[in-house]
Amino acid sequence: PLQPHVRVWDSVSLSTLQVIGLGTFERGVGSLAFSKADSGTHLAVIDDCNDHMLTVWDWQKKSKIAEIKSTNEVVLVVEFHPTDANTIVTCGKSHIFFWTWAGTSLARKQGIFGKYEKPKFVQCLAFLNNGDILTGDSGGIMLIWCRSTVEPSPGKGPKGAYQISRQIKAHDGSVFTLCQMRNGTLLTGGGKDHKIILWDHDLNPERDIEVPDQYGTIRAVAEGKGEQFLVGTSRNFILRGTFNDGFQVEVQGHTDELWGLASHPFKDLFLTCAQDRQVCLWNSVDHSLEWTRLLDEHGHCADFHPSGAVVAIGTHSGKWYALDAETRDLVAIHTDGNEQLSVMRFSVDGTLLAVGSHDNFIYLHTVSEKGRKYTRCGKCIGHSSYITHLDWSPDNKFIMSNSGDYEILYWDIPNGCKYIRNRSECKDIDWTTYTCVLGYHVFGVWPEGSDGTDINALIRSHNRKVIALADDFCKVHLFQYPCARPKAPSHKYSAHSSHVTNVTFMHNDSHLVSTGGKDTSVMQWRLVEKTPSLVPSDSSLSLGEGLLHNSILRAAIPAVPLTPTPTEPAAPPTTTPAPPTLTPPPSDSTLSLKDSLEPSDDTATPSDEGRPFTPPS
């Protein structure tokens, strides 16, 4: 697995400028902050280890300047003082520390709460224009800390320590965020009361607005244009709003593991469903959310009817829904068994639907009225473990299926869903889709020593040139198809921070979409066909014009499809010089699987330049 580190990004090109701390941080990075008085030359980092090490870095030189143990308690925030370049502030569980930084040394002074009740957590801090420090805590209290200039009594603490000068009751429940505005006023966000409050220059409340409960509790607030402000919530919404006009949803994402993913058969749309019960239809061109619907149960799998009019979604209980793909209205509801459904797959002509279940059966339904009417017509019985993947033959006569005990079985559908014992008669079928992770055409994707669960999903491109693969190690792989030799080479790509659960190509193979587990993210990749080279496969992925990491990127860029169409001409290559400290992105050469768990240096595609982009080679 990738070691904990800090990655500094260019916010325009989305490329990595610097990677620091590899081998330094023990568990992970808890919080970090750029220095303010020297325009961000330095970076303070809190490690998530037991001692919560505080380190200060010259990030452009990748050099660690100072290091010290912070505390055994949880640390939530680190910040540089905006005007006093030698002061760093950290806070967290029942503490606030003021650090004096001089060269390679860091000296700590603890904030004394004295007559004020010590909070369970000091959760956020901000700097007032006069240099005082404002903290928000789990008791809904804001405290102002000002630097003492009076010589303290003997034994009462060092000179220049910060002391509490004022206490303000701000919110019911926690104060989660403080946002200092350009005009000197302040916004605060509360948890329990769902309120954002505007405070004047003297920290008297001026206005407030409540964030509707459906969006979750407030976690972050940032200043926007004019009177607007942005709010990040616990349910992965970003809201844009004003005190006069209320809120509009800017960004929405899933809040639990995603497993269900399906691309529209002929439109630039794809659907995701997750364990948060949300079903979302996304537009892959402008990265907007077309619609969302909340199911009664966790969604696990999905497939569009070939007409594009209906999408079928399977849940964890055996129940499955057919929704109108345009209006999201419920078209049909059925139940197959009482265990989790793992795969829904329409035949190529849309007349049959196969449903794979964790009860080891594949259920067959006849389909009519463009996916609006279903009648169960059979059941494939023979697997000794739960169904994981399945694919149809082009003539609707055969199904290939995989199961949790690594079986590959073939089924004769017209003859009563009969199990075919002579597998050789099916091995050369050109399957309509190829999603089975075990099969004659794809066995080369498996790394040596794999336990059989390392690959979660696989998809063949519509043009039958390449296979994309989702693995348990945060990687998306691209193989040549067919992939029938052991330990075949692949391109590998990093973007997810958790196991990758599913992958699908868009209808024209211009883009690939991948979904994440614990990171609850959706990534969109552009498939780039490179100039001919000496290697077998000349396709590669770049993180596409958008990445929908619980987000919708509004800026749309013309796509670069594999095959130019009259309405969407191929874009000329655009050269983008890499920063001097950027590790070169992958060349055309394919990668061996022994390298597949190393960090990827893929260059992301700009999302806000408004022009085509081809990664440098």
N, C-alpha and C positions, 0 to 999 in steps of 0.2 A: 504493500500500500504506500501511497505517496506520503512523505514525511510532512509534518506541519511546517508551514512557511508563510511568509507575507509576500503577496504579489502586488506590485504597483502597476497600475494600468494607465494608458492614454485614453482619456474619456471620449475622444473624438474618433480615433481609428479603432478603438477597442483592442489594441495590441498590448502585449506585456512589455513594460519598460524595464522592470527589474524584479528579480526573485531574491529575497533575502531570508536568512535564518534557517536554511536547510541544515538539519543536524543540531540546531541550537534549541529549538522549542521542544518541550518534552511531550505534551499532550495535544496542544492546539493553541490557537491565538484567541484569547478572551476578549481583548479590546485593544484598540490602537488609535493614534492621533498624530497628525502632522504638526510640526511647530508652526507658530503664527508670526512671531516677531521677526523671524528671518525668512519669511516667505516659503516655508515648507521644506527647508533644507534637511531637517531632522525628523525622525519618526520615533515615537515612543510606543513600546509594545508590552502588553501584559500576557505572560504565558499562563496557560490553564493548569499548570502543575500545582502540587501541594503548596509550594512556597510562593506561587504567583510572582515569578521573577519579573522585575521591571527592567527593560533594556532600552537604551537610546542608541539610535543608528544614524549614520550619514548614509541615507539609502542609495544615493547615486553612486557612492563608492563601495557599497555593500559592506561597510565597516561598522562593527559594533564599538561604540565609544564608552558606554558605561553600563554596568549591570549590578543589580542588588536584589536581595530577597525583599519582597513587599510585605506579605502577611499570609497566614494560613487560611484566613477567611476569604470568602468569595469577593473578587474585585469585578465591578461592573463597568467602570468608566475610567479612562485616563485622558487628561487634556493638558496641553501646554497653555500657560498664561499668555494672553494676546500681546501684552506690552512688557511684561517682565520675562525676558528670554530665559532666565535661570530658574523659573518656578514651574513645576509640574504638579498637578493635582490628581490624586486617585481616590475613588470612593467605592463602597460596596456594602457588605454585610456589617452593620453597626459601626462603621468607621468612615472617616475622611482623613487623608494624609496629604500634607503639603511638603513637597520635595524641593530641596535646593540642589540644582545641578551645576557643577563646576568641573569642566573637563571630564576626567574619568570617574569622578566621585559623585555620589548621590547621598544627601543627608535628609533624614525624615523628621518631620514634626507632626505630631498627632493632633487633630482637632478635638478640643475638649467641649463636650456638650454642657457640662456644669449643671445649672438649674433647669435646663431644658431636657425633656424626655429624650433619651437616646433611641433613635428609630431602629427598627429591625433591619432595614435596608436604606442606604442612601443611593437612590437609583439614577439620578441625573444631576448635572451641574451646568451652569452658564456663567459668563463673566459680564458684569455690569460695566457701563461706560467709565465709571470712576475707578475701575480695577478691582472692586469688591467681587466676591464669589457668591453665587446663589445656588443652593442645593434644593432638590426636591426629594421627598422620601416616601416610604411605604405607609406612613401615617397621614398622608395628605398635607404635610407641612412643608413650607418653604422657609429656609433659614438664610440670612445674609451674613457672610463671614467677611470681616474687614481686618486688614493688617494692623496690629497694635504697634504704636510707636512709643508707648510708655515702657520704661524699664520695669520688668515684673518683680514682684516680691521674691525673696530668696526661696528657691525650690518650687516656684509656681510656673516654671516653663521658660523657654528661651525668648529673647527679645525678637520682635518682628513676627511672632507667631500670629496666625489668624484666629480671631475670636468672634463669637456670635454677637451681632449688634441688633438683630431684629428677627422676630418670628412671625410668620403669616400663615393662617389657615387657608389653604388653597382649594383642596378638593376633598370630597368624600371618597375614601379609599386612596390608593397610591397616586402619587404624581409620577407619571412615567416619562415625561419629556418636557424639556424647557427649550424654547426657541427665541433667541434674541433677534429682534427685527432690525432692519436697516435704520429705521427712524428712532430707535432707542426704546420702543415699547417691547412687550414680552408676550409670547403665547405659551400657555401651559396646557398639557393634556392629562386628563385623569382617567383612571381605570374604571372604578366602580360607578362613578356618576356619568361616564361617557361624555364629559364636557370638555370643550376647548374654551379657555378663558383668555381674553385680552386684558393685559395690565398696563396702566399708564406709566409714565416715567418715575412716578413715586411709588409704584407697585400697589396701586389701588385698582380693583377690578373695574373694567369699563364695559365690556360686553362679553357674552358667552353664547355658545351654540352647542347643541347636543348632537352627537353622532348617532344615527339610528342603530338600534341593537343588532339588526341583521348583518351589519358589517363587522361586528366584533368590537373588542375594546381597543382604545387608542394606544399605540406603541411608539409612534414617531410623528413629529410635526416639522415641516420645513416651509420657509417663505417662498412664495411664488411671485408671479408678475403682478404689479399693481397691488390691489388689496387681496389678491388670492393667496391661499396657503394650501399646502398638500398634507394629507394625513395618511400614515401607514397604520394598518390595523392588525389585530391578532388573527384575522381570517384571510390574510393575504390580499386585502384590498388596498389600493392607493386611491384616495379620494381627492378631488380638487374642489375648493369651495371658498365662499366668502361668508361673512356674518349676515349679509343682506339676502343672498340668494340660496344659501344652503349648499348641498354637495352634489356632485356628479361623479360617477365612477370613471376613473381614468384607467385603472388596471385591476384585473381580477385574476385570481389563480386558484389552483387546488390547494387543499390544506391537509391532505393525507396521500398515501401511496397511490400512484397511478399504475394501472395494469391494462385497462381497455384503451385501444387506439385503432382508428380506422380512417382511411382516406376516401374521399368521395370519388366515384368512378369516373367522373369527367369534369368536375369543377375544382377550383382551387380552395377546397375546404377539407378540414379533417376534424374528427370527433375524438374527445377524450372522456373517459369515465374513471372514477376513482373511489377509494374507500371512504371519501367524505360524502358520498352519495350524489355528488354533482356530476351532471353530464354537460359538457361544453362543446359547442360547435365553433371552430376557429376559422378565420379567413387567413390563408397562408400568404397572400399578397400584401395586405396592409396590416397584418398581424392583429386584427381586431376580433373581438368576440361577437359572433353572430347572434347566439342565444345561449342561455343556460337553463337547465331544469334540474330540480332536486327530486331524486327518486326516494322511494320508501326504504330502499336497501342499498348496500354497497354494490357499485358496478365493477365488474371484473373483465368483461370482454365485449366486443362490438364488431359489427360488420354492416356495410351499406348494401342494400339491394341493388343489383346492377342498373335498375332504372334511376337510381339516385333519389327516389322519392321517399324512401323509408330507410330507417336504420334500426337494427335489432341490437339490444343490449342485454347481456346476461348478468345475473347477480349471484350473490353468495348463497342464496337459499334454494336455487333451482328455478326460481321465477325469472322470466325474461319478458322484456317489453319491446314492442315495435312502435317507434315514434315517427311522426311525419317530419322529414328532414328540414322542411321549410318553416312550418308553424310550431314545431316541437309538441304538437298535440299527440295524445296517446291513441294509437291506431289499433293495437291488439295487446293482450297480455296472456301469457301461457305459463305453465309450470312443467318442467321435465325433471322428475326426481325431487329429492329434498336436500341435495348437496350443492356445493359451489359449481357454477358453470365456468369452464375455463376457455372455451372457444365457440364462437358462432361463425358459420361459414356458408354463404349462399353459393349455389352452383352458378356457372358462368351465364346461363340463360335466365337465372332467377326463378326457376320453377321448383327448386328444392332448397331446403335449409337443413344443414347438419349442426347439431348442438352437442358439444363434447362436455361431459360432466365428471365430477369427482366421484361419482358412484360407479365409475368404470364403463359406462355405457355411452354410445353415440345415438342420439335421438334424431330421427328423420321426419321432416314435415314437407308436404306438398305446399306450394306457394302460388297464390293467384292474386289477381287485381293489383299487380305491381307492388306486391309485398304487404297488402292490406288484409289478406285472408290466409290462414294457416290450418292445415289438417295433419295430425300425426299419422305417418304411414309406415313406420318401421323403427327397429332398434337394432343396433349392431352390438352383439354380445360376444365377448371373447377376451377382452383385455383383463388382466389380473391386477391392474392398478389404474389410477385416475388418468383420464385423457388430458394430454397437454397441448397437442397441436394436431391439425388435420387439414388435408387439401383434397380438392375434387379433380377428377380427370375432365378434359374438355367435353367429352360426350356424356357426362353425368353418370357413367356406368360404374366408376370405381372411386373409392376413397382410400387415401393413405393416411394412417394415424400413428401418433406416438403416445406413449404413456409414461407414467412416473417411474416404472421399473425398466425403462429404456427399451421397450418393445417397438418394433416397426411392424404394423399389421396392415393388410390390404383387404378391402371389402368389395364384394360384388353386389351392387345396389339393386339392379333389376331382378336378380334372383333371390330376393328375400333377405337382403343385407347379409349375405353369406360370407363367412370368413374364408379367404383364399389361402390355401396351404402352399400352393406352388408359387412362391414369391417371384420367381424369375420371369413369369409372364407379365408382371407389372413393373419391373425395374426400368424399362425403357419408355414408360409413358411420359409424355411432355405435360406435366401437371399444369392446370390452369393458374394456380398460385403455387409458390413454394415457401411454406412457413414451417414445415416440419424440420426440427433441428437434427433429427436422425434420418438418414436416407442415403441412397447410392450416390446422389449427385452432390452431397454436401459433407460427406464424412471428413473431408480434409480440413474443415474449420475447427475441429476439436484439438486443443493443445494436448501435448503429452502429459499424462498424469492427472487428467481431469477426472473429477468425481461424477460427471454426468449432469450436475446441476449448475455448472458454471456458465452455461449459455441459456439465457432466458427466452430469447426470441430471435427469429431469423426471417428475412424477407428477400425474395428475389426481385430485381427490378423488372418492370414490364417489358423492357427490350431484351431481357434474358442475358444481359452482359455481366452483371455484378450481383453479389449478395451483400446485404448489410446485416450486421449481427449485434445483439445487445448482450453484454456479459455482466458477471457479478462483480467486476473490478472497476466499475465506473467508466468503462470504455465502449465506444462504438467502433466496430471493425468493418472494413470493406474488402471483400474477396472477389476474385474472378469467378464467374459461373460458366460451366460446372466446376465444382471444387472437389475433385475425386482423387486427390493424391494426399497422402498423410503429411501433416504439418505444413500445409500450404502457406505461402507468404500472404501478408495482408497489410493494408494501410490501417493505422489505428489512431483514434481521435479521443481527446479528453474535453469534457465540458461538465459532465455530471459529477456530483460529489457523493453519490451513492450508487447502489446497483442500478443498472439500466434495465428497465422492465420490458420495453417493447420498442419496435421500430416499424416504420412503414414508409414506402415511397409515395410521393404524390402521383396523380394519375398520369402525368407526362414525364415522370422520372427527373424533373428539374430539381426537386428538393427531396430531402429525407427528413422525417420527424422522428425524434426519440423521446421516450418518457422515462422519468426517474422514480425511484422508490422513496427512500427517506427524504430526498431533496425535493420531492413533490413538484418537479419541474418538467417543462416541455421545451425541448430544444429543436430548432429548425435549422437544417443544414442545406447548403447549396451543393449540388453535384457538379463538379467542374471536370470537363473533358480536356485533358492536357494534350500538348503536342506529342506526336509519336516519340516513343523512347525505346530503350533496349529491354524494358521489362514487359512481362506478359500483359499486365493490366495498366491502362492509362487513365483511369478515372480516379478522382479523389474527392474528398469532402472538405468544405470549409464551413465554419460555423456561420450560418446563413444570415441574410440581411436582418434577421431578427433572431433574438433568442427569447423564447417566451418563458423566462424563469419567473413564474408567478407574475408575468407581466405581459403587456401588449405594447410593442414598440410601434409608435405611430408613424415614424418616418419610413416611407416605403421606397425601395430601390428597384429599378427594372431587373427582372430575373435574367439569369444567363442559362437558358435551357440547354439540354444536351443536343437537341436538334432544333435549329432555328425554325420559327413558323412565320408566316406572312405578317401576323399581327404583333409578333414579339421578336424583332430581329436580334441576332446574336450581338453582344456588345464587344467592342474592341478591347483588347487587354489594356488595363490601366496600370501603370507602374507606380507603386507606392514604396518609397524608400523606407527601409526599416531603421529604427533608432539604433545608434551605435552599440547600445548595451543589450539589444534584443537578440536572443538566440535564433539563428536562422531557422525558418520553418522547414518542414519536411520537403525533400526533393521528390522527383518522380520515382525514385527507387522504392521498391516495396520493402516492408519491414518483416523481419522474422518474428515468430511468436515469442521467442525468448526476450524480445524487447517490449512486448505488449503491455507490461505493467509499469513501465517507466513513464515519467511525466511527459505529456505531449506538449510540443511547442507550436501547435497549429496557430496560425494567424487568423483572428476573427475578421469578419467582414464589417466595414463601417455601417452603422445603422442610421446615421444622421447626415451623411454627405449628399444624399440625393443623386448619386451617380453610380454607374456600374463599377464593379470592383472584381479583380481577379487576384488571388493571393500570389505573391512573388514566388518564383520557382528557382 
